[in-house]
Amino acid sequence: MAAGVERVNQQVARVESIRKFRVLPGSFTVEAGELTPSLKLKRRVIYERYAAEIESMYEGA
């Protein structure tokens, strides 16, 4: 996963690059309430569920 992110980062400007990421244990689904029926992310739901993981990326930033 990290090698793929590094390859993509070489093709974009520094400001556009991915600096930190986390791999979550599963996929987002409509049934779990994380996606709308048209498969758009429900950002509020995702943030509430994964707040600890998100916050951990900003610690010491």
C-alpha positions in Angstrom: 0.0 0.0 0.0 2.8 2.5 1.0 4.7 1.8 -2.3 1.5 2.6 -4.3 1.0 5.8 -2.4 4.7 6.8 -3.0 4.3 6.1 -6.7 1.3 8.3 -7.0 2.9 11.1 -4.9 5.7 11.3 -7.4 3.2 12.3 -10.1 1.6 15.2 -8.1 2.8 18.4 -6.5 3.8 18.3 -2.9 0.7 20.2 -1.8 -1.4 17.5 -3.5 0.5 14.5 -2.0 -0.8 12.0 0.5 1.3 12.4 3.7 -0.4 10.1 6.1 -3.0 7.4 5.7 -4.6 4.5 7.5 -6.0 1.3 6.2 -9.4 0.5 7.8 -10.5 -3.0 8.6 -13.4 -3.1 6.0 -15.1 -1.4 3.1 -17.6 1.4 3.4 -21.1 0.1 2.6 -24.7 1.4 2.2 -25.8 -1.2 4.7 -23.5 0.0 7.4 -24.7 3.6 6.8 -21.4 4.9 5.5 -22.5 5.4 1.9 -25.6 6.9 0.3 -27.6 4.8 -2.1 -25.7 6.6 -4.9 -22.5 5.5 -3.3 -21.4 8.9 -2.0 -19.5 9.0 1.3 -21.4 10.0 4.4 -18.5 12.1 5.8 -20.2 12.8 9.1 -20.9 9.1 9.8 -17.4 8.1 8.7 -15.8 10.8 10.9 -17.9 9.8 13.9 -16.9 6.1 13.5 -13.2 6.6 12.8 -12.5 9.7 14.8 -9.7 8.1 16.8 -7.9 7.0 13.6 -8.4 10.4 12.0 -7.2 12.3 15.0 -4.1 10.0 15.3 -2.9 11.2 11.9 -2.8 14.8 13.2 -1.1 14.2 16.5 2.3 15.9 16.6 1.6 17.6 13.3 
